[in-house]
Amino acid sequence: MFEMMVAMDIGDEEAYSAYRAGMSPILKSFGGRFRYDFKVSEALQREATHPINRVFALNFPDRISRDAFFSNPDYKKVRSAYFEQAVKARTLIAEYDL
């Protein structure tokens, strides 16, 4: 298993919800899932210079599945339609094999 821990500043919750609804079936088709997903009210310590209001762990069977998901044309369409307007900033906290 391969996992990514990501922190984001969501600026448009409605657009982010549409993004998640559109990308979730594609994510599932690559064996991916959200293992953890948190809405954060306060980040007590962070290296990122942007605010953080969402943290999640995104899990895949392996790195190849992760790469295939993020390069998938259907995923890229959903990302282009919703992600860019929804997310002000993002930080990859860590990537690791489980």
N, C-alpha and C positions, 0 to 999 in steps of 0.2 A: 504494500500500500504506500501511496505517496500523498503528502498533505501540504497545503499552503495555509499560512496564517496571515490574514490581511486586515488592515485597519483603513477605514474610509471616513470621509466627511461627506455625508449625504445632504445635498441641498434641496432636492425635490423628491419628497417621499412618494408622491403619486407616480412620477416617472420611474423611480426605482422599483416600485411594486410592479409596474408594467414590464420593466426589464426582467425582473425575477420570474414573472409569469411566462414570459417568452423564452427565456433561456433554460428554465428548469427541465422541460422535456428533452432538450438537446443535451444538457448536462447528464441526465439520467441515461440517455442512449450511449454515452461514453463510459458508463459505470461510475460517474461522479455523483457526489452528494455533499450537502452542507452537514458536517458533523456537529458543529456548534455555530450559533449565530446569536450575537448579542447586540442590543441597542445600549449604548453607553451614554451616561449623563455627565460623567466627569472622568478625564484621563489624568491620573495623579502624576504620572511620569511618562514622558514620550520623547523620542529623538526626532520625530517628525515635527516640522514647523507648522503644520496645519492642524486644526481641531480634529478630533476623532469622535464620531458618534455611532459608529458601527464597527464591530470586530467579528470576524468569522473564520472558521476552519473549513476549507474546501478540500474534500478527500477524493482521490482517484485510485483505480487499481494499480497504476504505475505512472511514471513520467511520460511515457509514450502516449497514454490515454489523455493526460493533461494537455500535452502539445497538440494532439489531434483535435481536442475540443476547442482550444483557443484559436486554432487555424481554420476551423470549420466555417464554410461560407454562410450557412444559416445562422450560426452564432454571431458572426461578424455583422450580419444585417440587423439582428436584434440589438447588438451592442451599439451600432451606429444610430439606431432609431431612438434609444432610450438612455443608455448608460452615460453618454457624454453630457447630456443636459441634467441628469440626476446627480452625478458624482462630482463634487468640487475638487476632491483630492483623494489619493489613495497611497498607501504604503504597504509594501510587502514586508511583513515582520520576519517571516521565516518560511523555508521550504525544507521538508525532511521526509525520510523514509520511515514508515512505522514498522 
